């Protein structure tokens, strides 16, 4: 059963407004998406093209699990939560390591962000913690009791040949390098990730609850400054998926069967070391998704963490495209990996192939007015529901990202309409990532530019 937090929290006006808007938008589209009642014999009309037309019509159903999870997450859990409050409990003897993995290309940015995160931990009253920077080349950070630098030797190789970020993460877990006990905790951050008081509180609450070995929360892309407004508006979809799909699968199923992110990951050290990142080259492109699904297949439990962290969207369309291409290639490798049981790969397989087939889905949308085919009413309903939820994620994601209190209602509404108009651009980028990802070698790892001083 889905456990809702409190009646007062669920009945907040903002959440009720979101639920009504989502339900209304879906119902409106379903009501006005009725098929023509005119009988049409597709074999007589289209001949040998008929199977292809039906295939194009049914392919979008691969995305239905994601839409259902997003819908349920936004309906059953608080859409606009207040910052979490510290619950009764203490970390006792457990230590928290905030682990940042970097190539070392932006040393000044990493040093600045480490200091910002240390200040936030101090302001939040956190005890028994430190920040650890795992880097391919030294960033010359000043080490003390709260800061540690781990340089991955150039000659280091894992047993299975793990590469890129997975290689660095595995090195940090090795005997002689790792200084954490089995009952300590690691909070994985990207080099640009910024903590908040709310996320620190949420992490402490999660650890003190003691029920799950892994957790994750929401990342937003507005609060730490906007470099590229267009791409930031495109990323509001990711914020909505955090609150929808990821929140539902972690709170209800307690496993990331449709994937999760590689940042804002909270992990019990003993569990992380047993799962390990040493799972071969195929695990190294989307190491976060591979690790999460492998851990779930081994019986480990996951949950959702309250409180936001902050990051920035890519600065250029090229970086945005490269990022999406890597995700697509990496998740394809996960879906086809024999190291993960088939039943755990099927959900992520439907998810990634709904993306791989997106050019066919776009082609079908263009074909439908000229070559209509009749499908069962339940299929028509599912397709309309899927499309409605996908579009609504941009609506909710915009309001969740841009605070009306901070930006004002007029500006937020303007951003909303801008975001909706940018949907065709986002679709084109996602389809370009498909073609590029399929046609190029998959075992590559592109890191987007993250230093604001080099953004211009």
Secondary structure, DSSP 4 states (H G I P E B T S, - for coil): -PPPS-HHHHT-HHHHHHHHHHHHHHHHHHHT-PPP-S---HHHHHGGGHHHHHHHHHHGGGGHHHHHHHHHHHHHS-SSPPPPPPPS---TT--EEEEEEE-STTHHHHHHHHHHHHHHHHHTT--SEEEEEEESS---PPPBTTEEEEEPPTT---SS---HHHHHHHHHHSTTT----TT-EEEEE-TT-B--HHHHHHHHHHHHH---SEEEEEEESSTT--S-HHHHHHTHHHHHHIIIIIHHIIIIISS-TT---SSSEEEEHHHHHHH-S-S-GGGSSSHHHHHHHHHHHTT--EEEEEEEEE----SSHHHHHHHHHHHHHHHHHHHT-TTS-HHHHHHHHHHHHHHHTHHHHHHHHHHHTTS-----HHHHHHHHHHHHHHHHHHHHHHHHHS-HHHH-HHHHHHHHHHHHHTHHHHHHHHHHHHHHHHHS-SS--------GGG--
